[in-house]
Amino acid sequence: MRGPGVLVVLAACGGAPESPAHLEEVGDIPDIFQEIPAAFDANDALVLMDGNTGLRRLAGDRLVTIPNGSQFSFGTIGIDRDGALLLGSSSTGQLARLEANDIITFIEPTPPQTFSRSAGVPSGAYHLVVPSAVTTLTLPAGGVAWEDSTRSLDRTLRAPDGTIYAIENGDVVRLEADDSATPLASCAEIAGGTCPDLELAGVDANNHVHLALPGEQSVYVLDPSAGSLAEITLPGSIEVADLVTGATNGLVIGSDPDRNDERSLWLLENGSTQLLRFATLGNPNVIGFTQLLADRAGRTYVLAQGKLQVVVID
């Protein structure tokens, strides 16, 4: 296990004379008051699982149904090694790829157990996270049966350059061409433990990996090439509730326990060492579920109250 070589502690900015960004509405999304499995495909169109009709795509400012996607009303969306979306069905337990032409290609054989996350890894294998299981299931490239990987490969993240990062045995790792793991940072350096809730938020334009532990006050920026880890803290008692990172900026939802858990949006521009507050969302009991997303071009989005909004830098 190898921890980062340098830990730099930085501070967030509680405000600025002018707002650094604002939100612009993109389209209407079903408001079902819970997290919607959603991701941007290779064409930078939002794909989601609508609990009523199945798989849908945002075209312009409206949702259209994807043919033959009705069995994906509920489930999971992952990312394959080439960037294609992986679809997991809660009703049938199947795993499939959504191709660029909206053809759904099922991966055979069908997984033997239900799963909560899926990922395609560099060797061509697939890994599935099974609830309550210590290790992941894998289907090797060219394999005919799913098997125990004997690994705890979880929370995989595909960078724009195709590099795949993951969390394994409490380490943030980079997967090599043969799926071997190169440790980049230890969660013990971040929060003193194995961090089962540590999230990989994305990769910025400098190929730095952003991560955070929800409920804590810091966002971490990992430079894999230098082995350094910068810590950026939110002011006061504000905690990280959610975060996402694209090539353009990082986006954080802060939760303020001193203000009845009021939610606010914070911007981390590419290369910056400050988090800047630019919008107040309100109390979570009033606004409902809020979800953050990033597309392939690096733009970040807020999905809440039946609206998809993009972050625009001022």
Residue pairs with C-beta under 8 A, 6 or more apart in sequence:
1 169
1 170
1 171
1 183
1 186
2 183
2 184
2 186
2 227
3 185
3 186
3 188
3 189
4 184
4 185
4 186
4 189
4 222
4 227
4 228
4 229
5 226
5 227
5 228
6 226
6 227
6 228
6 229
7 189
7 228
7 229
7 230
7 231
8 228
8 229
8 230
8 231
9 230
9 231
9 233
10 230
10 231
10 232
10 233
10 273
10 274
11 232
11 233
11 235
11 274
12 232
12 233
12 234
12 235
12 266
12 274
12 275
12 276
13 235
13 274
13 275
13 276
13 277
14 235
14 236
14 277
15 276
15 277
16 276
16 277
18 314
19 278
19 279
19 314
20 267
20 269
20 276
20 278
20 313
20 314
21 249
21 267
21 276
21 278
21 279
21 311
21 312
21 313
21 314
22 278
22 279
22 311
22 312
22 314
23 265
23 279
23 302
23 309
23 310
23 311
23 312
24 309
24 310
24 312
25 307
25 308
25 309
26 58
26 61
26 301
26 308
26 309
26 310
27 46
27 58
27 60
27 61
27 62
27 63
27 307
27 308
28 61
28 62
28 63
28 306
28 307
28 308
29 36
29 48
29 58
29 63
29 303
29 306
29 307
29 308
30 36
30 50
30 51
30 52
30 63
30 306
31 288
31 305
31 306
32 51
33 288
33 289
34 289
35 289
35 291
36 48
36 49
36 50
36 291
36 303
37 48
37 49
37 74
37 75
37 76
37 77
38 46
38 47
38 48
38 49
38 77
38 291
38 293
38 303
39 46
39 47
39 77
39 79
39 85
39 293
40 46
40 47
40 293
40 294
40 295
40 296
41 47
41 57
41 84
41 85
41 98
41 100
42 83
42 84
42 100
42 296
43 100
44 295
44 296
44 297
45 57
45 58
45 59
46 57
46 58
46 293
46 295
46 308
47 55
47 56
47 57
47 58
47 66
47 77
47 85
47 98
48 55
48 56
48 58
48 63
49 55
49 56
49 72
49 73
49 74
49 75
49 77
50 56
50 63
50 73
51 73
51 74
52 73
53 65
53 70
53 73
54 65
54 66
54 69
54 70
54 71
54 72
54 73
55 65
55 66
55 69
55 70
55 72
55 87
55 98
55 104
56 63
56 64
56 65
56 66
56 69
57 63
57 64
57 66
57 102
58 308
66 98
66 102
66 104
67 102
68 104
69 87
69 104
71 89
71 91
71 92
71 94
72 87
72 89
72 96
73 91
74 89
74 90
74 91
75 87
75 88
75 89
75 90
75 91
76 86
76 87
76 88
76 90
76 115
76 116
76 117
76 118
77 85
77 86
77 87
77 88
78 85
78 86
78 88
78 117
78 118
78 119
78 120
78 156
79 85
79 86
79 119
79 120
79 156
79 158
80 86
80 97
80 119
80 120
81 120
81 121
81 122
81 124
81 158
81 162
81 164
82 120
82 162
83 158
83 162
83 296
84 97
84 98
84 99
84 100
84 120
85 97
85 98
86 95
86 96
86 97
86 98
86 118
86 119
86 120
86 126
87 95
87 96
87 97
87 98
87 104
88 94
88 95
88 115
88 118
88 128
89 95
89 96
90 114
92 110
93 110
93 111
93 113
93 114
93 115
94 106
94 107
94 110
94 111
95 106
95 107
95 110
95 111
95 115
95 118
95 126
95 128
96 104
96 105
96 106
96 107
97 104
97 105
97 107
98 104
99 105
107 126
107 139
109 139
109 144
109 145
109 146
111 128
111 137
111 139
111 146
112 137
112 146
113 128
113 130
113 133
113 137
114 130
114 131
115 128
115 129
115 130
115 131
115 137
116 129
116 130
116 131
117 128
117 129
117 154
117 155
117 156
118 126
118 127
118 128
118 129
119 126
119 127
119 153
119 156
119 164
119 166
120 126
121 127
121 153
121 156
121 164
121 175
121 179
122 164
122 175
122 176
122 177
122 178
122 179
123 140
123 141
123 177
123 178
123 179
124 140
124 141
124 142
125 138
125 139
125 140
125 141
125 143
125 179
126 138
126 139
127 136
127 137
127 138
127 149
127 151
127 153
127 156
128 136
128 137
128 138
128 146
129 136
129 154
130 136
130 137
134 152
135 148
135 149
135 150
135 151
135 152
136 149
136 151
136 152
136 153
136 154
137 146
137 147
137 148
137 149
138 146
138 147
138 148
138 149
138 151
139 145
139 146
139 147
140 147
151 168
152 168
152 169
153 166
153 168
153 181
154 166
154 167
154 168
155 166
155 167
155 198
155 199
155 200
156 164
156 165
156 166
156 175
156 200
157 164
157 165
157 166
157 200
157 202
157 203
157 209
158 164
159 165
159 203
159 207
159 209
160 203
160 247
160 296
160 298
161 207
163 174
163 175
163 203
163 207
164 174
164 175
165 172
165 173
165 174
165 175
165 184
165 200
165 203
165 209
166 172
166 173
166 175
166 181
166 200
167 173
167 187
167 195
167 198
167 200
168 181
169 194
170 186
170 187
170 188
170 193
170 194
170 195
171 181
171 183
171 184
171 185
171 186
171 187
172 183
172 184
172 185
172 186
172 187
172 198
172 200
172 209
172 211
172 222
173 181
173 182
173 183
173 184
174 181
174 182
174 184
174 224
175 181
175 182
176 182
184 209
184 222
184 224
184 227
185 222
185 227
185 229
187 193
187 194
187 195
187 198
188 194
189 229
190 198
190 211
190 213
190 220
190 229
191 198
191 213
191 216
195 213
197 213
197 214
197 215
198 211
198 212
198 213
199 211
199 212
199 213
199 214
199 243
200 209
200 210
200 211
201 210
201 211
201 212
201 219
201 243
201 244
201 245
201 250
202 209
202 210
202 244
202 245
202 246
202 250
202 294
203 209
203 210
203 245
203 247
204 210
204 221
204 245
204 246
204 247
204 249
204 250
204 270
204 271
205 247
205 248
205 270
205 271
205 298
206 223
206 270
206 271
207 224
207 225
208 221
208 222
208 223
208 224
209 221
209 222
209 224
210 219
210 220
210 221
210 222
210 243
210 245
210 250
210 268
211 219
211 220
211 222
212 218
212 219
212 220
212 240
212 243
212 252
213 240
214 239
214 240
214 241
214 242
215 239
215 240
216 239
216 240
217 233
217 234
217 237
217 238
217 239
217 240
218 231
218 232
218 233
218 234
218 240
219 231
219 232
219 234
219 240
219 243
219 250
219 252
219 268
219 275
220 229
220 230
220 231
220 232
221 229
221 230
221 232
222 228
222 229
223 229
223 230
230 273
232 268
232 273
232 274
232 275
234 240
234 252
234 254
234 266
234 275
236 256
236 258
237 256
237 257
237 258
238 254
238 255
238 256
238 264
239 254
239 255
239 256
239 257
240 252
240 253
240 254
240 255
241 253
241 254
241 255
241 263
242 252
242 253
242 290
242 291
242 292
243 250
243 251
243 252
243 253
243 292
244 250
244 251
244 292
244 293
244 294
244 300
245 251
245 268
245 294
245 300
246 294
246 295
246 297
246 298
246 299
246 300
247 270
247 297
247 298
248 269
248 270
248 297
248 298
248 299
248 300
248 313
249 267
249 268
249 269
249 270
249 298
249 300
249 311
249 313
250 267
250 268
250 269
250 270
250 300
251 265
251 266
251 267
251 268
251 292
251 294
251 300
251 302
251 311
252 265
252 266
252 267
252 268
252 275
253 263
253 264
253 265
253 266
253 281
253 290
253 292
254 263
254 264
254 265
254 266
254 277
255 261
255 262
255 263
255 284
256 262
256 263
256 264
260 283
261 283
261 284
262 280
262 281
262 282
262 283
263 280
263 281
263 282
263 283
263 284
263 287
263 290
264 277
264 279
264 280
264 281
265 277
265 278
265 279
265 280
265 281
265 302
265 311
266 275
266 276
266 277
266 278
267 275
267 276
267 277
267 278
267 311
267 313
268 274
268 275
268 276
269 276
269 313
281 287
281 290
281 304
284 290
287 304
287 305
288 304
288 305
289 304
290 302
290 303
290 304
291 302
291 303
291 304
292 300
292 301
292 302
292 303
293 300
293 301
293 303
294 300
294 301
295 301
299 310
299 311
300 310
300 311
301 308
301 309
301 310
301 311
302 308
302 309
302 311
303 309
